[in-house]
Amino acid sequence: MQKNKRVAILQSNYIPWKGYFDLINLVDEFILFDDVQYTKNDWRNRNKIKTPQGTKWINIPVKNKGRISTALKIKDVEIADKKWAKKHWSTFETYYAKAQFFKDYKDIFKELYLNTEEEYLSEINYKFIKTINNILGITAKISFSSDYKLLDEKTERLVSICKEAGASEYISGQAAKAYLDENLFESEKINVKWMDYSEYPEYNQLYPPFDHYVSIIDLIFNEGPKSTEFMKSF
């Protein structure tokens, strides 16, 4: 078993912002928390991009979004319209064609979008995260919480996954401070560290004013191979 293994556990997001990928880059194994409740109007199936009119949400349509059961898990959320990928790619072409490195990465993302036929949201998010990891040079193992035994209580569930994964360190986002019981981690000799998302440098972004909280694809199209210079974990 690997010594000093760092683990993070987080719900899958659609084309997440740069902070999400900084977290992945800091760990040895990144576990997609896909066996928990799907939340509407969240980052699971949408993200933001820049346009001349300001930031724009792009959404993957999911089935029965107005009547989603509170028991529906992320891994069970199905796509409602198979044309979503073609529409999203068209949107990127419209707003990022003039970005400095759009041509360099155009073929990668065009192929990704136009050949995405997965019917479940979690599978789509995984596919996009893996592709972006490859572009950035992130080598962390990506796995799913459904591969592990799960307990009911929130912190105990995270501790159980970390223990089963052989983690010695758990890195978490700041939002989890509201519920995370660090004592449970310490009792299993797992050190908890908190991700710092503050003080990111600005980059050469289209359509001022600058906005940090957009999809990382914005950074890739604007800064290309220099993208990691504007992140914190590299």
N, C-alpha and C positions, 0 to 999 in steps of 0.2 A: 504493500500500500504506500502511496506517495506521502512523504513527510511534508509538513508545512503547506498543506493544500488550501488554497483560497476558493471559496464558493460564494456565488450570489444567486438569489432566487427572485424572479420578477415575472409578472404577467407579460405575455407577448404583446408587443405594440406593432402597429403598421408603420413601416419606414420611420423609425424613431428619430429623435433629435440626437445631437452629438454626445450629450451626457450619458445616454443609454449605452452607447458604444464605448465610452470611457470606462463605464462600470464593467462591461464584458472584458475589456482589455486588461483589467486589473486582477482578474481571477483565472484560475485554472479550469474551472467548470462553471458554466452559466446555465442555470436550470430554469426553463420556461415554466412558470406556474400556471399550467393549462387545466388543472384539475379543480379549479375554484370557480366561483360564480362569475358569469359574464356581466359586465357593467355597461349599461347604455350610456351614450353621450360621453364616452371616455376615449382613451388613446388606443384601445384594442383594434378598432377598425377605421381609424381616421388619423390624419395629421395635417399640418399646415405647411404651405409653401408661400413664397413671395410673388406678388404681382404688382403692376403699376398702381393698382387701386388699393394696395395694402395686402395683408395676409389673407389667404384663402384656404378654407377647409376642403380637403378631398376625402371622400368617404367610400369605403367598400360597403355596398348595400348588403344587409344580412336579412335572413328570413324572419318574418313576424316581429320586426324590431319594435313595434308598438305594443306587443303582447308577450314579450319574452318572459318566460317563467323565472322566478327568483331561484329556481333550482337548476337552471340551465348552466352547464359548465362551458368555459371558453373553448375547450376542445370539441364541443358538440355544436358550436355555432356554424350554421351553413350559409353559403353565399346565395343571395336572392337573384342577382342578375349577372350572368356570365360575361356581359359586355363591359363590365366595370373596368377591366384592365386596359382595354383598347382606349376607353375614354380617358383614363388617368394618363396614359402615355401621350395622348394627344394634348392634354393639358400641360404636361412637361415640355413638349415641343413648342407650344405656344409661348410659354413664359420664360423658358431657359435657353432658347436657341442662340441668344446673344451672350450667354455666359462664356467666360474665357475658355473653359475646358469641356464645354458641352459636347463638342465633336469627339473628344478623346474617349468619353464614356457613353456616348450615344448608343453604340451598338450593343454594349453590355445590357443596358437597361431596356432598350427596345426589345431585345430577344427575351429578356426576363418577363416583361409585361405581356408581350404578344404570344408567349408560349406558356402562360400560367393558366392551367386548367383545373387546378385543385378546387374542390368543392367546399372545403372547410377553412374557416378563417385562420385557425391556428397553424395549419399547414402552409398557408400563404405567407403569414408573418415569418415563419421559420425560414422559408425559402428566400425571402428578401433579406432577412438578417444575415443568413449565411453568405449571400452574395456580397453584401456590403462589408462583412468581415473580411472576405477575400480581397476586396479592393483596398481596405485599410491595412491589411497585413495582420489582422487579429487571429490568433491561433487557438483561443480557448475552446474547450470541448463544449458543445451545445447539447443539452439533453432536456427531457420533459419530466415534470413532477409526477406525471401519471406512471412513469417508470419506477417510482419509489412507493413504499408503503406510506399511507397518509393517516394522520390522526385528525380529530375534529377541532381541537382548540388551536387557535391561530399560531401562537408562538411555539407550542409543542409540535405542531406540524412542521414548522420550519426547522426546529432543532432535530426532529426525527430524520428529515431529509438530509440535513448536513451530516448527521452522524452516520447515516447509511452511505453517504457519498465519501466518507472519510475526511471530512473537512476539519482543519485546525483553526480556520479563520472564516468568519462570515462577514461579508461587506454588504451593507444595506443603505438604501436611500434614506434621507432625513425624515420623510413622511412617516416611516415606520416607528419613529420614536414615540408616537402617540399610543402605541399598543405593545411594542416589543418588550418582553421581560428578559433583560440581559442576564439575570441570575440563572435562568434555565439553560442558557448557552454556557455560562461559566461552570455550571454543575457537570457539564459534559466536556469540559476543558476546550471549549470552542470560544475563541476570542472574537468579539464583535467590534467592527470598525464602521464608521459612518462616512458615506460618500459626500464629498464637498463639491457642489455644483456652482460655486460662486467664482466671480472674477475671470470669466472666460474672455480671451482677447477677441476683438472684432476682426473680421476678415473683409475681403473685397466683395461685398454683397450687392446684387442688383436691387433697384427700387428702394432707396432710402425712405424712412429712417431704418437703422439697423435693428434686427430682431434676432435674438439668440434662439428663441423657442420655435424653430421650424425644423422640418425634416432634415436629416443629415445629407440628403441628396442635394440640398441647396449648397452646402459647403463643398461637396464633391464637384459639382458643376462649376462652382466659382473659383475653387483653389486647386482642384485636381490633385497631383502628387504631393502638394504642400498641405493637404487637408489636416494631416496629423499634427502639424505645427500649431494649429489653432485648437488643439485638444489638450487635455491635461495629463493623460496617462502615458503618453509616449516619450 
